[in-house]
């Protein structure tokens, strides 16, 4: 098998080869058909997260080991099955849930393997789909994609389930009040589509890039605000007629979180998803005086993935712009994403 691997953080991925693995126990071997390129791959590639105040979290200190094959949005064909793997057969086309835990702790037993303290996430803590083949440790992480194409389905493994999980956290308001979404990248555009499928009232998009704001309006946003405008918070308050009940921040920078706090209504909720990095200072009385909630959201659970695919089966593929590129263009795809040149999602396919 061939795979493109991070061998040194910050350096181009290297093409390497090794023997195609034979699945053991409950493992299932997929021949990769589509692998989405996600913004979080840039953090892994760089090797750190910005923590604010000049501090960085080095990913190698978190247990990520090199060389690593990235790629956590994967769809593939089942080409080999371990002796203890049940529920799949050769030739099945399956989406691989990448958010894999130990399978034994309390959170794993309730289906929230994405919150496991000993993660084995595909493309992060174990090899992912920037390769010709991918090993998935158990069939419970494989999902039927129905009538979707592999390219349409692959982004659902991260972009889709992450946006869906965040929207569920504000579900009590989305049919009555507009949701403010910060960041019109692949996640933001996915969230617009899923919000509509969930019966949401409307999305107000915030982004600093005019082209991405235009893409958001084209995708159905009822308003698009420049996050760098001096009066951005006042524009959000005006657009929401008094302040945002629900804000989902897919950027997660100091500036974007501060903007969300400045525009929140009393009793409002802010969901932080993005990992851009930074820090903020908020006066502690502001929380109780405004009955404000700030909550983190990390990808999605196995039940979330199941619910998402059921939703998509009823409402159709989310109309997010997708660009196919051959696997051997992975470095160019990552560089384009880093430079902000990508509208929607890039999906790598076998060359």
C-alpha positions as CSV (number, residue, x, y, z in Angstrom):
1,X,0.0,0.0,0.0
2,X,1.0,3.6,-0.5
3,X,0.5,6.5,2.0
4,X,1.4,10.1,2.3
5,X,2.8,10.7,5.8
6,X,3.9,13.5,8.1
7,X,7.5,12.5,8.8
8,X,8.5,15.9,10.2
9,X,6.1,18.6,11.3
10,X,6.0,21.5,9.0
11,X,7.6,19.6,6.1
12,X,5.8,18.2,3.0
13,X,4.1,14.9,3.4
14,X,6.3,12.0,2.1
15,X,5.1,9.2,-0.1
16,X,5.9,5.9,1.6
17,X,5.1,2.3,0.9
18,X,4.6,-0.8,3.1
19,X,2.9,-4.2,2.8
20,X,-0.9,-4.0,2.9
21,X,-2.0,-5.1,6.3
22,X,-4.1,-8.2,6.9
23,X,-6.9,-7.4,9.4
24,X,-6.8,-9.2,12.7
25,X,-9.6,-9.9,15.2
26,X,-12.4,-7.3,14.7
27,X,-10.4,-5.2,12.2
28,X,-11.7,-4.3,8.7
29,X,-9.5,-3.3,5.8
30,X,-10.8,-0.6,3.5
31,X,-9.6,0.3,0.1
32,X,-9.8,4.1,0.3
33,X,-12.2,5.7,-2.2
34,X,-12.4,9.2,-0.8
35,X,-10.5,11.1,1.9
36,X,-11.5,14.6,2.9
37,X,-9.0,17.3,3.7
38,X,-9.8,19.0,7.1
39,X,-8.5,22.2,8.6
40,X,-7.5,20.3,11.7
41,X,-5.0,18.4,9.6
42,X,-3.1,21.7,9.4
43,X,-2.6,21.7,13.1
44,X,-1.3,18.1,13.0
45,X,0.9,19.0,10.1
46,X,2.3,22.0,11.9
47,X,2.7,20.0,15.1
48,X,1.0,22.3,17.6
49,X,-2.0,24.3,18.8
50,X,-1.8,28.0,19.8
51,X,-2.9,28.3,23.4
52,X,-2.7,32.0,23.8
53,X,-0.2,34.1,25.7
54,X,2.7,32.8,23.6
55,X,2.0,29.2,24.7
56,X,1.7,26.2,22.4
57,X,0.5,22.7,22.9
58,X,2.9,20.4,21.1
59,X,1.0,17.5,19.6
60,X,3.9,15.1,19.9
61,X,3.5,15.6,23.7
62,X,-0.1,14.5,23.5
63,X,0.9,11.0,22.2
64,X,0.8,11.6,18.4
65,X,3.6,9.7,16.8
66,X,5.4,10.2,13.6
67,X,5.4,9.1,10.9
68,X,1.7,9.6,10.7
69,X,-0.7,9.1,7.8
70,X,-3.3,11.9,8.2
71,X,-6.9,11.8,6.9
72,X,-9.9,11.3,9.1
73,X,-12.8,11.8,6.6
74,X,-12.8,8.5,4.8
75,X,-15.0,6.3,2.7
76,X,-13.7,3.0,1.3
77,X,-14.6,-0.5,0.0
78,X,-14.3,-3.4,2.4
79,X,-11.6,-5.6,0.9
80,X,-10.6,-7.8,3.9
81,X,-12.3,-8.7,7.2
82,X,-10.8,-10.0,10.4
83,X,-12.0,-13.3,11.8
84,X,-14.0,-11.7,14.6
85,X,-15.5,-8.8,12.5
86,X,-19.3,-9.1,12.1
87,X,-21.9,-7.1,10.2
88,X,-19.9,-6.2,7.1
89,X,-19.0,-8.1,3.9
90,X,-16.5,-7.8,1.1
91,X,-17.5,-5.2,-1.4
92,X,-19.5,-3.0,1.1
93,X,-18.9,0.8,0.7
94,X,-18.6,2.3,4.1
95,X,-17.9,5.6,5.8
96,X,-15.4,5.2,8.6
97,X,-16.1,7.0,11.9
98,X,-12.6,8.3,12.9
99,X,-13.4,9.2,16.5
100,X,-12.4,6.0,18.2
101,X,-11.8,5.4,21.9
102,X,-10.8,2.4,24.0
103,X,-14.3,1.0,23.7
104,X,-14.4,0.0,27.4
105,X,-14.6,3.2,29.6
106,X,-17.8,4.9,30.7
107,X,-17.9,7.4,27.8
108,X,-17.2,4.7,25.2
109,X,-19.9,2.5,26.6
110,X,-22.5,5.2,26.1
111,X,-21.3,5.8,22.6
112,X,-19.2,8.9,23.1
113,X,-15.9,7.5,22.0
114,X,-14.9,11.0,20.8
115,X,-14.5,11.9,24.5
116,X,-12.4,8.9,25.5
117,X,-9.2,9.7,27.5
118,X,-7.2,7.2,25.5
119,X,-8.2,8.1,21.9
120,X,-7.2,6.1,18.8
121,X,-8.6,8.5,16.3
122,X,-8.0,7.7,12.6
123,X,-5.6,10.1,11.0
124,X,-4.6,11.5,14.4
125,X,-3.5,8.8,16.8
126,X,-3.5,6.0,14.3
127,X,-3.0,6.0,10.5
128,X,-5.7,7.5,8.4
129,X,-6.9,7.8,4.8
130,X,-4.2,9.7,2.9
131,X,-3.4,6.3,1.6
132,X,-4.6,3.5,-0.6
133,X,-5.8,1.4,2.3
134,X,-7.1,2.0,5.8
135,X,-7.5,-0.3,8.8
136,X,-10.7,0.3,11.0
137,X,-10.5,-1.5,14.3
138,X,-14.2,-2.6,14.6
139,X,-17.3,-2.7,12.4
140,X,-19.2,-0.4,14.8
141,X,-17.2,2.4,13.2
142,X,-18.4,1.7,9.7
143,X,-21.6,3.3,8.3
144,X,-23.6,2.6,5.2
145,X,-23.6,5.7,2.9
146,X,-26.8,4.8,1.2
147,X,-27.3,6.7,-2.1
148,X,-24.4,9.1,-1.5
149,X,-21.2,9.0,-3.5
150,X,-18.0,8.4,-1.6
151,X,-16.9,12.0,-2.3
152,X,-20.2,13.3,-1.0
153,X,-20.1,11.1,2.1
154,X,-16.5,11.5,3.2
155,X,-16.8,15.0,4.7
156,X,-19.6,13.8,6.9
157,X,-17.1,11.9,9.0
158,X,-15.8,15.2,10.5
159,X,-17.2,18.3,8.9
160,X,-20.7,16.9,8.9
161,X,-20.8,15.3,12.3
162,X,-18.9,18.2,13.9
163,X,-21.4,20.7,12.6
164,X,-24.3,18.5,13.4
165,X,-23.2,17.9,17.0
166,X,-22.7,21.7,17.5
167,X,-26.2,22.4,16.1
168,X,-27.7,19.9,18.4
169,X,-26.3,21.8,21.3
170,X,-28.4,24.8,20.4
171,X,-31.4,22.8,18.9
172,X,-33.8,24.3,21.4
173,X,-33.5,27.7,19.6
174,X,-32.8,27.0,16.0
175,X,-36.5,26.9,14.9
176,X,-37.4,30.2,16.6
177,X,-34.2,32.3,16.4
178,X,-31.4,32.7,13.8
179,X,-28.1,31.0,14.6
180,X,-25.0,33.1,14.3
181,X,-22.1,31.0,12.7
182,X,-18.6,32.3,12.8
183,X,-16.4,30.9,10.0
184,X,-17.6,30.2,6.5
185,X,-15.1,27.5,5.7
186,X,-16.1,23.9,5.1
187,X,-17.6,23.5,8.5
188,X,-19.6,26.7,8.3
189,X,-21.1,25.9,4.9
190,X,-21.9,22.4,6.1
191,X,-23.6,23.9,9.1
192,X,-25.8,26.1,6.9
193,X,-26.9,23.0,4.9
194,X,-27.6,20.9,8.0
195,X,-29.3,23.8,9.8
196,X,-31.8,24.0,7.0
197,X,-32.3,20.2,7.0
198,X,-33.0,20.4,10.7
199,X,-35.7,23.0,10.1
200,X,-33.7,26.0,11.3
201,X,-35.1,29.5,10.9
202,X,-32.0,31.1,9.4
203,X,-28.2,31.5,9.6
204,X,-26.3,34.8,10.1
205,X,-22.7,34.1,8.8
206,X,-19.7,36.0,10.1
207,X,-16.4,35.8,8.2
208,X,-13.5,38.1,7.4
209,X,-13.2,36.9,3.8
210,X,-15.6,38.4,1.2
211,X,-15.5,35.4,-1.1
212,X,-16.5,33.1,1.8
213,X,-19.3,35.5,2.9
214,X,-20.6,35.4,-0.7
215,X,-20.5,31.6,-0.7
216,X,-22.4,31.6,2.6
217,X,-25.1,33.9,1.2
218,X,-25.3,31.7,-1.9
219,X,-25.7,28.7,0.4
220,X,-28.7,30.3,2.1
221,X,-27.4,32.5,4.9
222,X,-29.9,35.4,5.6
223,X,-27.0,37.8,6.3
224,X,-23.2,37.9,6.1
225,X,-21.1,40.1,8.4
226,X,-17.5,41.0,8.2
227,X,-16.0,39.9,11.5
228,X,-13.3,42.5,11.3
229,X,-15.7,45.4,10.9
230,X,-15.4,47.8,13.9
231,X,-19.1,47.5,14.6
232,X,-19.4,43.7,13.9
233,X,-20.9,43.0,17.3
234,X,-23.5,45.8,16.8
235,X,-24.3,44.4,13.3
236,X,-24.9,40.9,14.8
237,X,-27.1,42.4,17.5
238,X,-29.1,44.3,14.9
239,X,-29.4,41.3,12.6
240,X,-30.7,39.1,15.5
241,X,-33.0,41.9,16.8
242,X,-31.4,42.2,20.2
243,X,-28.5,39.8,20.4
244,X,-27.6,36.2,19.5
245,X,-29.4,33.4,21.3
246,X,-27.1,30.8,19.6
247,X,-23.6,31.3,18.3
248,X,-21.4,28.6,16.9
249,X,-17.7,29.6,16.5
250,X,-16.0,27.4,13.9
251,X,-12.8,29.5,14.2
252,X,-12.1,29.6,17.9
253,X,-9.7,32.5,18.0
254,X,-9.4,35.2,20.6
255,X,-11.1,37.7,18.3
256,X,-14.0,35.4,17.3
257,X,-14.8,34.3,20.8
258,X,-14.7,37.9,22.1
259,X,-17.0,38.9,19.2
260,X,-19.5,36.1,20.2
261,X,-19.4,37.3,23.8
262,X,-20.0,40.9,22.9
263,X,-23.0,40.0,20.7
264,X,-24.7,37.5,23.1
265,X,-28.2,38.1,24.4
266,X,-29.1,37.5,28.1
267,X,-29.6,33.7,28.4
268,X,-27.7,33.0,25.1
269,X,-25.3,30.2,24.3
270,X,-21.9,30.2,22.6
271,X,-20.6,26.9,21.2
272,X,-16.8,26.9,20.5
273,X,-15.7,24.4,17.9
274,X,-12.7,25.9,16.1
275,X,-9.1,25.3,17.2
276,X,-7.4,28.3,15.8
277,X,-6.2,29.2,19.2
278,X,-5.8,32.1,21.6
279,X,-7.2,33.2,24.9
280,X,-9.7,35.7,26.2
281,X,-10.5,37.5,29.5
282,X,-14.1,37.8,30.6
283,X,-15.2,39.4,33.9
284,X,-16.7,36.7,36.0
285,X,-19.9,38.6,36.9
286,X,-20.7,38.7,33.2
287,X,-21.6,35.0,33.3
288,X,-24.4,35.1,35.9
289,X,-25.6,38.7,35.0
290,X,-26.2,37.5,31.5
291,X,-27.1,33.9,32.2
292,X,-24.6,33.1,29.5
293,X,-23.4,29.6,28.5
294,X,-20.0,29.0,26.8
295,X,-19.6,25.4,25.8
296,X,-17.0,23.4,23.9
297,X,-18.0,20.9,21.2
298,X,-15.5,18.3,20.0
299,X,-16.4,16.5,16.8
300,X,-19.3,14.0,17.3
301,X,-20.3,10.7,18.9
302,X,-21.3,7.4,17.3
303,X,-25.0,8.2,18.0
304,X,-24.5,11.6,16.4
305,X,-23.0,9.9,13.3
306,X,-26.0,7.6,13.1
307,X,-28.5,10.5,13.4
308,X,-26.6,12.5,10.9
309,X,-26.7,9.8,8.2
310,X,-30.4,9.2,8.9
311,X,-31.0,13.0,8.4
312,X,-29.0,13.0,5.2
313,X,-30.8,9.9,3.9
314,X,-34.1,11.9,4.2
315,X,-33.0,15.3,3.1
316,X,-30.2,14.5,0.6
317,X,-26.5,15.3,0.4
318,X,-25.6,18.6,2.0
319,X,-25.0,21.0,-1.0
320,X,-21.4,22.0,0.1
321,X,-19.0,22.9,-2.7
322,X,-16.7,19.9,-3.1
323,X,-13.5,19.7,-5.2
324,X,-11.9,16.3,-6.1
325,X,-8.2,16.1,-6.3
326,X,-6.0,13.1,-6.8
327,X,-4.3,11.7,-3.7
328,X,-0.9,12.6,-5.0
329,X,-1.8,16.3,-4.8
330,X,-2.3,16.1,-1.1
331,X,0.5,18.6,-0.3
332,X,-0.9,21.2,-2.8
333,X,-4.4,20.7,-1.2
334,X,-3.0,21.3,2.3
335,X,-1.1,24.4,1.1
336,X,-4.2,25.8,-0.6
337,X,-6.3,25.2,2.6
338,X,-3.6,26.9,4.7
339,X,-3.6,29.9,2.3
340,X,-7.4,30.3,2.6
341,X,-8.0,29.4,-1.0
342,X,-10.5,26.6,-0.4
343,X,-14.3,27.2,-0.6
344,X,-16.1,24.3,0.9
345,X,-14.2,21.0,1.0
346,X,-11.4,19.2,-0.9
347,X,-11.7,15.4,-1.2
348,X,-8.8,13.3,-2.3
349,X,-9.4,10.3,-4.5
350,X,-7.1,7.5,-5.8
351,X,-4.9,8.8,-8.6
